[in-house]
Amino acid sequence: MSKSPFDLAYQNQNTESKIVASLERISQAFRVLLWNESKEHSLSPIQIQVLIFLLHHSEEKRKVSYLAEEFNMTKATISDTIKTLDKKGLIKKEYEPHDTRSYIIQLTKTGETLAKQTSHFTDQLQVPIDKLQDADKENLLAALIGIIHHLNQSGVITIQRMCLTCSHYREPNGGQQHFCTLLNQNLSTPDLRIDCPEHLLM
């Protein structure tokens, strides 16, 4: 059985374990920042996350079934979240004419204002990243994309609208750059997207 990255005797002698432990600390920071934001507005963390998602994504993604996959939650949990946001006047349901059981979730004016405000809950994480040299930012981005891609491929996380999971993407081959067939152009590391509106699943 391999050693745990949280075993300090092992961690302090192992770079990979230090990286895993560091990512865990950063995940704690996300939870704290999101929790503080949610308390300020008397909302739950998932309610804040849903509002932010609705603000920045297209109508076909603003449905309960899609949100459940996006946040790795059951439809029942997401339905309860939507019900609460509806009662608070932050969203409205736009029923589809061909199927009255299906609806698109739209932000109200109040919901849009709150979503824009709360979408800055990560500002403190942005501060040290902004201070990195460009080359360090590119290396960090490439490493994180690789980690996210592995987690997606192994089934730990579901929907990923990133370049590496898109049918338009061609991975580097023989010294060539990343390539997007939709844009018909090479992509440098900073061009790679984590969440692309034109993403087409492989």
C-alpha positions in Angstrom: 0.0 0.0 0.0 1.4 3.4 -1.0 2.1 6.1 1.5 -0.5 8.8 2.2 0.5 12.3 1.0 -0.7 13.4 4.5 1.8 11.3 6.3 4.2 14.1 7.3 7.3 11.9 7.5 6.7 10.8 3.9 5.3 14.1 2.6 8.3 16.1 3.7 10.6 13.9 1.6 8.3 13.7 -1.4 7.6 16.6 -3.9 4.5 15.0 -5.3 3.0 14.6 -1.9 3.7 18.2 -1.1 1.9 19.2 -4.3 -1.2 17.1 -3.4 -1.2 18.6 0.1 -0.9 22.1 -1.4 -3.9 21.5 -3.7 -5.9 20.3 -0.7 -5.0 23.6 1.2 -6.1 25.6 -1.9 -9.4 23.6 -2.0 -9.9 24.6 1.7 -9.4 28.2 0.7 -12.1 27.9 -2.0 -14.5 26.5 0.5 -13.8 29.2 3.1 -14.2 32.0 0.5 -17.4 30.6 -0.9 -18.8 30.0 2.6 -18.1 33.5 3.7 -19.8 34.8 0.5 -22.8 32.7 1.0 -23.2 33.7 4.7 -23.1 37.4 3.7 -26.0 36.9 1.3 -28.0 34.3 3.4 -27.5 31.7 0.7 -25.8 28.2 0.6 -22.5 27.7 -1.3 -24.3 25.7 -4.0 -26.8 28.4 -4.5 -24.0 30.9 -5.0 -22.3 28.6 -7.5 -25.5 28.1 -9.5 -26.1 31.8 -9.7 -22.6 32.4 -11.0 -23.0 29.5 -13.5 -26.3 30.8 -14.8 -24.7 34.2 -15.3 -22.0 33.0 -17.6 -23.5 30.0 -19.5 -25.8 29.6 -22.4 -29.5 28.6 -22.2 -29.0 24.9 -23.1 -26.9 24.6 -20.0 -29.4 26.3 -17.7 -31.5 23.2 -17.0 -31.8 21.1 -13.9 -30.3 17.9 -15.6 -27.3 19.8 -16.9 -26.7 21.6 -13.5 -26.9 18.2 -11.7 -24.1 16.9 -13.9 -22.1 20.1 -13.8 -22.0 20.1 -10.0 -21.9 16.3 -9.5 -25.2 16.4 -7.6 -28.6 14.6 -7.8 -31.4 16.3 -9.8 -33.4 16.4 -6.5 -30.7 18.5 -4.8 -30.4 20.9 -7.7 -34.3 21.1 -7.9 -34.4 22.1 -4.2 -31.7 24.7 -4.9 -33.6 26.1 -7.8 -36.8 26.2 -5.8 -35.1 28.2 -3.0 -33.6 30.7 -5.5 -37.0 31.0 -7.1 -38.7 31.8 -3.8 -36.0 34.5 -3.1 -36.8 36.1 -6.5 -33.3 35.5 -7.9 -34.3 33.2 -10.8 -37.4 32.5 -12.9 -38.4 29.4 -14.8 -39.0 29.8 -18.5 -41.1 26.8 -19.6 -40.5 25.4 -23.1 -43.6 25.4 -25.3 -43.2 21.8 -26.6 -42.7 20.4 -23.1 -44.2 22.1 -20.1 -42.3 19.8 -17.7 -39.0 21.2 -19.0 -37.8 24.7 -18.3 -34.8 27.0 -18.8 -33.6 28.8 -15.7 -33.1 32.5 -16.1 -31.7 35.1 -13.7 -33.9 37.9 -12.6 -32.5 41.4 -12.5 -31.8 41.0 -8.7 -30.3 37.5 -9.4 -28.0 38.9 -12.1 -26.8 41.7 -9.9 -26.1 39.3 -7.0 -24.4 36.8 -9.4 -22.0 39.5 -10.7 -21.2 40.6 -7.2 -20.6 37.1 -5.8 -18.6 35.9 -8.8 -15.6 37.8 -7.3 -15.4 35.5 -4.3 -12.0 34.2 -5.6 -10.4 37.6 -5.7 -7.9 36.8 -3.0 -6.7 33.7 -4.9 -6.1 35.9 -7.9 -3.7 38.1 -6.1 -0.7 35.7 -5.8 -1.4 34.3 -9.3 -1.2 37.8 -10.8 2.3 38.1 -9.3 3.7 35.1 -11.1 6.0 35.4 -14.1 4.3 34.6 -17.4 6.3 31.4 -17.9 5.3 30.2 -14.4 1.7 31.0 -15.2 1.9 28.9 -18.4 3.5 26.0 -16.6 1.0 26.1 -13.8 -1.9 26.3 -16.3 -0.6 23.3 -18.3 -0.1 21.3 -15.1 -3.6 22.0 -13.8 -5.2 21.2 -17.2 -3.4 17.9 -17.1 -4.7 17.1 -13.6 -8.3 18.1 -14.5 -8.2 16.0 -17.6 -7.0 13.0 -15.7 -9.7 13.4 -13.0 -12.3 13.7 -15.8 -11.1 10.6 -17.7 -11.0 8.6 -14.4 -14.6 9.6 -13.6 -13.9 11.6 -10.5 -15.4 14.8 -12.0 -17.9 14.8 -14.8 -18.6 17.6 -17.4 -15.4 19.3 -18.6 -15.7 21.8 -21.5 -12.0 22.1 -21.9 -9.8 21.8 -25.0 -8.5 18.4 -24.1 -11.9 16.8 -24.1 -13.2 18.6 -27.3 -13.6 17.0 -30.7 -12.1 20.2 -32.3 -8.8 19.6 -30.4 -5.7 18.0 -31.9 -2.9 17.3 -29.4 0.7 18.3 -30.2 2.5 15.8 -32.4 6.2 15.8 -33.3 7.0 19.2 -31.9 3.8 20.8 -33.2 1.5 23.0 -31.1 -1.9 22.3 -29.8 -4.4 22.8 -32.7 -8.1 23.8 -32.9 -10.0 22.6 -36.0 -12.9 25.0 -35.3 -10.6 28.0 -35.3 -8.2 26.4 -37.7 -5.3 27.6 -35.8 -2.5 26.6 -33.5 -3.0 27.2 -29.8 -0.3 28.2 -27.3 -0.7 27.1 -23.7 -2.3 30.4 -22.7 -4.9 29.9 -25.5 -6.1 26.6 -24.0 -9.5 26.9 -22.5 -10.9 25.4 -19.3 -14.5 26.3 -20.2 -15.2 26.9 -23.9 -18.7 27.9 -25.2 -17.9 26.1 -28.5 -16.9 22.9 -26.8 -18.0 19.7 -28.6 -17.7 16.5 -26.7 -15.5 13.8 -28.2 
